[in-house]
Amino acid sequence: MRGAALAAALGLAVAAPARAHHGVAAVGVAGPEGPGAALETTSPLPLPQGMLFTMVKSELVPFQRYAFAAPDNKAYSSFNMAAVGYGLRPWLSAYVFQPFNVKEQDGIGRNAGPGDTNVMLSLGLKWDDGLRLVPERESLDDLEDWHFSVWGSSTLPLGPTSAKDAAGATYAPDMQTGFGSPSVAGGVAVLKQATRSLTWLAEANYQHFFPHTYPSTRYQFGGETRVNTAAVYRVYGSGGFRLDVAGELNGLHLQRDRERDAAGTMGALQASGGDILYAAAGIRAYSGPVTVALGARRAALSRLNEQAAQQGSEGLEVLRAVLTVSYSTRL
């Protein structure tokens, strides 16, 4: 948002989810006077120029347990994230995300540590008699125009990939907190205010993982394609306080993981990959420069490859519960 009056009261929110052993950053930006921000679906609105944004997020993911995986069922994962963002230009925002992950598996143990740092650039566009960069100032009427963004990100492989359990055995790749190699992602997002209270968002993105040689194997996680859509409705707003409710559908296509076989070639793995449709709901409260969001999502539909052997995978969670707190200030 670009109006000076809006900037003074702007509340910002960024969601940077880490999902099972994969992860991609999703950015949502909104203020008490402007469009709504979803929980998972990326918003195309950039940060105002000179605005510093900070955020912490925690996501708890308990998994369904099955007899075939006993006694080594994946118990839960906890994905925690700190983020800093800055408005470089009215149409260009930069973000840095630092995760800290906890993964616990029955009979094996609990691994906790930092994940790979993620850096992101987001370019904001709008449609106003043609496609153009987001200007320095926008009125409330201007915010009702179609808004778009194009973003790209890359991880820095700083998280550990050789952590060991209490018995001295190295954790499997999906139990490590780092990926060992950079992971690149890119996406597009769109937003339209249907009314002053109702906002529609949608996005599509792809994340690619490069292979890495772990202590016990050479492994490559499958790429992720996501298509998300959300509706956000303002149920209350007065005196700088605002309360929104959001409903979302999150589509996810996972390619198969790959591992080096005895012949030295990277082969596709059974019991990996598939398609999931998540349904999500949540609330977001704004009070001046502070926002708090709480929500949950669960797989409504899933078609996993060899699903009967995929305990601990995306789509087989009990639920995914998330809490996000953010604060912003102009430098």
C-alpha positions as CSV (number, residue, x, y, z in Angstrom):
1,M,0.0,0.0,0.0
2,R,1.2,3.4,-0.9
3,G,-0.9,6.1,0.8
4,A,0.9,7.9,3.7
5,A,-2.2,7.5,5.8
6,L,-2.2,3.8,5.1
7,A,1.5,3.3,5.8
8,A,1.2,4.8,9.3
9,A,-1.3,2.1,10.3
10,L,-0.1,-0.7,8.1
11,G,-0.1,-4.2,9.7
12,L,1.9,-6.7,7.8
13,A,1.8,-10.5,7.8
14,V,4.1,-13.0,6.1
15,A,3.4,-16.8,6.0
16,A,6.5,-18.9,5.4
17,P,5.4,-22.4,5.7
18,A,7.6,-25.5,5.9
19,R,5.7,-28.6,4.9
20,A,6.9,-32.0,6.0
21,H,10.4,-32.4,4.6
22,H,9.8,-29.8,1.9
23,G,9.3,-26.0,2.2
24,V,8.5,-22.8,0.2
25,A,8.1,-19.2,1.3
26,A,4.6,-17.7,0.8
27,V,4.2,-13.9,1.4
28,G,1.0,-12.2,2.5
29,V,0.8,-8.4,3.0
30,A,-2.2,-6.5,4.2
31,G,-3.2,-3.6,6.5
32,P,-6.4,-2.6,8.4
33,E,-7.5,-0.3,5.5
34,G,-6.6,-2.5,2.6
35,P,-7.1,-6.0,1.1
36,G,-7.0,-9.1,3.2
37,A,-4.1,-11.6,3.6
38,A,-4.6,-15.3,3.5
39,L,-2.7,-17.9,5.6
40,E,-1.0,-19.9,2.9
41,T,-1.8,-18.3,-0.4
42,T,0.8,-15.7,-1.5
43,S,-0.3,-12.1,-1.8
44,P,1.1,-9.9,-4.6
45,L,1.1,-6.7,-2.6
46,P,4.7,-5.4,-2.0
47,L,5.9,-3.8,1.2
48,P,5.9,0.0,1.1
49,Q,9.3,1.5,0.3
50,G,11.3,1.9,3.5
51,M,9.1,-0.4,5.5
52,L,10.9,-3.0,7.8
53,F,8.9,-6.1,8.5
54,T,9.6,-8.8,11.1
55,M,7.7,-12.1,11.7
56,V,7.8,-15.3,13.7
57,K,5.8,-18.3,12.8
58,S,5.3,-21.8,14.3
59,E,3.6,-24.7,12.6
60,L,2.8,-28.0,14.4
61,V,2.3,-31.1,12.2
62,P,1.4,-34.4,14.0
63,F,1.2,-37.4,11.7
64,Q,-1.3,-40.3,11.5
65,R,0.3,-43.5,12.8
66,Y,-0.1,-46.9,11.0
67,A,0.6,-50.4,12.0
68,F,2.8,-51.1,9.0
69,A,5.2,-48.4,10.0
70,A,5.5,-49.4,13.7
71,P,7.6,-49.1,15.7
72,D,9.2,-46.3,13.6
73,N,6.2,-44.1,12.8
74,K,6.9,-40.4,12.2
75,A,5.4,-38.8,15.2
76,Y,5.4,-35.1,14.4
77,S,7.3,-32.1,12.9
78,S,7.4,-28.6,14.2
79,F,8.4,-25.9,11.7
80,N,9.4,-22.6,13.2
81,M,10.4,-19.5,11.1
82,A,11.8,-16.0,11.7
83,A,11.6,-13.6,8.8
84,V,12.7,-10.1,7.9
85,G,11.4,-8.1,5.0
86,Y,12.2,-4.7,3.5
87,G,10.6,-2.5,0.9
88,L,13.4,-1.7,-1.5
89,R,11.1,0.2,-4.0
90,P,7.4,0.7,-4.1
91,W,7.2,-2.3,-6.4
92,L,10.2,-4.5,-5.1
93,S,10.4,-6.3,-1.7
94,A,13.1,-8.4,-0.3
95,Y,12.8,-11.1,2.4
96,V,15.1,-13.4,4.4
97,F,13.6,-16.5,6.1
98,Q,15.4,-18.5,8.7
99,P,13.7,-21.8,9.8
100,F,14.3,-23.9,12.9
101,N,12.8,-27.4,12.5
102,V,12.0,-30.2,15.0
103,K,11.3,-33.7,13.7
104,E,10.5,-36.7,15.9
105,Q,10.2,-40.4,14.9
106,D,9.1,-43.2,17.1
107,G,11.9,-45.6,18.0
108,I,14.5,-43.3,16.4
109,G,14.5,-40.0,18.2
110,R,14.1,-36.3,17.9
111,N,16.2,-34.1,15.7
112,A,16.1,-30.3,16.1
113,G,18.2,-27.7,14.3
114,P,18.3,-24.8,11.9
115,G,17.0,-25.2,8.4
116,D,18.3,-23.6,5.2
117,T,18.2,-19.9,5.0
118,N,15.8,-18.7,2.3
119,V,16.1,-15.3,0.4
120,M,13.3,-14.0,-1.8
121,L,12.6,-11.0,-4.1
122,S,9.1,-10.1,-5.1
123,L,8.1,-7.7,-7.9
124,G,4.7,-6.1,-7.6
125,L,2.5,-5.2,-10.6
126,K,-1.0,-3.9,-11.1
127,W,-3.5,-3.5,-14.0
128,D,-4.5,0.1,-14.5
129,D,-5.1,0.8,-18.3
130,G,-2.4,-1.8,-18.8
131,L,0.1,-3.8,-16.8
132,R,2.5,-1.5,-14.8
133,L,4.7,-1.5,-11.7
134,V,2.9,-0.7,-8.4
135,P,3.2,3.1,-7.9
136,E,4.5,4.8,-4.8
137,R,1.0,5.9,-3.7
138,E,-2.3,4.1,-4.0
139,S,-5.7,5.2,-2.8
140,L,-8.3,2.8,-1.4
141,D,-9.9,2.9,-4.8
142,D,-6.6,2.0,-6.5
143,L,-6.3,-1.0,-4.2
144,E,-9.4,-2.4,-5.8
145,D,-7.5,-2.8,-9.1
146,W,-6.1,-6.2,-10.1
147,H,-2.7,-6.7,-8.4
148,F,-0.1,-9.2,-9.5
149,S,3.4,-10.3,-8.5
150,V,6.3,-12.4,-9.8
151,W,8.7,-13.7,-7.2
152,G,11.8,-15.9,-7.0
153,S,13.7,-17.4,-4.1
154,S,16.7,-19.6,-3.3
155,T,17.8,-21.4,-0.2
156,L,21.3,-21.2,1.1
157,P,22.3,-24.7,2.3
158,L,23.3,-23.8,5.8
159,G,21.3,-26.4,7.7
160,P,22.9,-29.6,9.0
161,T,22.6,-32.8,6.9
162,S,24.6,-35.2,9.0
163,A,22.9,-35.1,12.4
164,K,22.9,-38.4,14.4
165,D,20.5,-40.0,16.8
166,A,21.3,-41.1,20.4
167,A,22.7,-44.4,19.2
168,G,25.2,-42.7,16.8
169,A,23.4,-43.5,13.6
170,T,22.9,-40.8,11.0
171,Y,19.3,-39.7,10.5
172,A,17.7,-40.4,7.1
173,P,17.6,-37.5,4.6
174,D,13.9,-36.7,5.5
175,M,14.8,-36.4,9.2
176,Q,17.6,-33.9,8.6
177,T,16.8,-30.2,9.1
178,G,18.9,-29.1,6.1
179,F,18.9,-30.0,2.4
180,G,22.6,-29.7,1.7
181,S,22.1,-28.1,-1.8
182,P,20.4,-24.9,-2.9
183,S,16.7,-25.1,-3.7
184,V,15.2,-22.6,-6.1
185,A,11.5,-21.6,-6.4
186,G,9.4,-19.1,-8.4
187,G,5.8,-18.2,-8.6
188,V,3.1,-15.7,-9.7
189,A,0.2,-14.4,-7.6
190,V,-3.0,-12.4,-8.2
191,L,-5.3,-10.4,-5.9
192,K,-8.7,-8.7,-6.4
193,Q,-10.8,-6.9,-3.9
194,A,-14.4,-8.0,-4.8
195,T,-15.7,-5.5,-2.2
196,R,-14.2,-3.4,0.6
197,S,-14.6,-6.4,2.9
198,L,-14.0,-9.4,0.6
199,T,-10.7,-10.2,-1.1
200,W,-9.8,-13.0,-3.5
201,L,-6.3,-14.3,-4.0
202,A,-4.7,-17.0,-6.0
203,E,-1.1,-18.2,-6.8
204,A,0.9,-20.9,-8.6
205,N,4.5,-21.7,-7.8
206,Y,7.2,-24.4,-8.3
207,Q,10.1,-25.4,-6.1
208,H,13.0,-27.5,-7.3
209,F,15.4,-29.5,-5.1
210,F,18.9,-30.5,-6.3
211,P,20.6,-33.8,-5.2
212,H,22.9,-33.9,-2.2
213,T,25.3,-36.6,-0.9
214,Y,24.3,-37.4,2.7
215,P,26.6,-39.6,4.8
216,S,24.7,-42.7,3.9
217,T,23.3,-42.0,0.4
218,R,22.9,-39.5,-2.5
219,Y,19.3,-38.2,-2.4
220,Q,17.1,-35.8,-4.3
221,F,13.7,-34.6,-2.9
222,G,10.9,-34.4,-5.5
223,G,9.9,-31.0,-6.9
224,E,6.7,-29.3,-5.7
225,T,4.0,-27.6,-7.7
226,R,1.4,-25.6,-5.8
227,V,-1.8,-24.0,-6.9
228,N,-3.6,-22.1,-4.1
229,T,-6.7,-19.9,-3.9
230,A,-8.3,-18.1,-0.9
231,A,-11.1,-15.8,0.1
232,V,-10.6,-13.4,3.0
233,Y,-13.5,-11.5,4.6
234,R,-13.3,-8.6,7.0
235,V,-15.8,-9.3,9.8
236,Y,-14.9,-6.3,12.0
237,G,-12.9,-3.1,11.7
238,S,-12.9,0.0,13.9
239,G,-10.3,2.3,15.4
240,G,-7.2,0.6,13.9
241,F,-8.4,-2.9,14.9
242,R,-9.5,-5.4,12.4
243,L,-10.5,-9.0,12.3
244,D,-10.5,-11.2,9.2
245,V,-11.6,-14.7,8.5
246,A,-10.0,-16.7,5.7
247,G,-10.9,-19.9,3.8
248,E,-8.4,-21.6,1.4
249,L,-7.8,-24.5,-0.9
250,N,-4.2,-25.5,-1.4
251,G,-3.3,-27.9,-4.2
252,L,0.0,-29.7,-4.1
253,H,1.7,-32.0,-6.7
254,L,4.8,-33.8,-5.4
255,Q,7.2,-35.5,-7.8
256,R,8.8,-38.7,-6.7
257,D,12.0,-38.5,-4.6
258,R,15.1,-40.0,-6.2
259,E,18.0,-41.9,-4.7
260,R,21.2,-43.3,-6.1
261,D,21.0,-47.1,-6.6
262,A,23.6,-49.8,-6.6
263,A,24.4,-49.1,-10.2
264,G,25.2,-45.4,-9.3
265,T,22.1,-43.9,-11.1
266,M,19.5,-41.7,-9.5
267,G,16.3,-43.7,-9.6
268,A,12.7,-42.7,-8.7
269,L,11.6,-44.1,-5.3
270,Q,8.4,-46.0,-4.5
271,A,6.2,-44.7,-1.7
272,S,7.0,-41.0,-2.6
273,G,5.1,-38.2,-4.4
274,G,1.5,-37.7,-5.3
275,D,-1.3,-35.2,-5.2
276,I,-3.0,-33.5,-2.3
277,L,-5.8,-30.9,-1.9
278,Y,-5.8,-29.2,1.5
279,A,-8.7,-27.2,2.9
280,A,-7.8,-24.5,5.4
281,A,-9.5,-21.9,7.6
282,G,-8.2,-19.3,10.0
283,I,-8.4,-15.8,11.5
284,R,-6.2,-12.8,11.4
285,A,-6.3,-9.8,13.8
286,Y,-4.7,-6.5,13.1
287,S,-3.9,-3.8,15.8
288,G,-1.8,-1.0,14.3
289,P,1.6,-2.5,13.2
290,V,1.0,-5.9,14.9
291,T,-0.8,-8.8,13.3
292,V,-1.6,-12.3,14.8
293,A,-2.9,-15.1,12.7
294,L,-4.1,-18.6,13.7
295,G,-5.3,-21.3,11.5
296,A,-5.4,-25.0,10.6
297,R,-5.6,-27.1,7.5
298,R,-6.1,-30.7,6.6
299,A,-6.0,-32.9,3.5
300,A,-9.5,-33.0,2.0
301,L,-8.4,-35.2,-0.9
302,S,-5.2,-37.2,-1.5
303,R,-3.9,-39.5,-4.2
304,L,-0.4,-40.5,-3.1
305,N,1.9,-42.9,-5.0
306,E,1.8,-46.2,-3.0
307,Q,-0.1,-44.3,-0.3
308,A,-0.3,-47.4,2.0
309,A,3.4,-47.1,2.5
310,Q,3.7,-43.3,2.9
311,Q,3.3,-42.7,6.7
312,G,4.8,-39.4,7.7
313,S,4.2,-37.8,4.3
314,E,2.3,-34.7,3.2
315,G,-1.4,-35.5,2.9
316,L,-1.2,-37.9,5.9
317,E,-1.1,-35.4,8.7
318,V,-3.7,-35.3,11.5
319,L,-3.7,-31.6,10.8
320,R,-1.4,-28.6,10.3
321,A,-1.9,-25.9,12.9
322,V,-0.1,-22.5,12.5
323,L,0.4,-19.4,14.6
324,T,2.0,-16.2,13.1
325,V,2.9,-12.9,14.8
326,S,4.3,-10.0,12.8
327,Y,5.4,-6.4,13.4
328,S,6.3,-3.6,11.0
329,T,7.8,-0.1,11.2
330,R,9.0,2.5,8.7
331,L,12.7,3.2,8.8
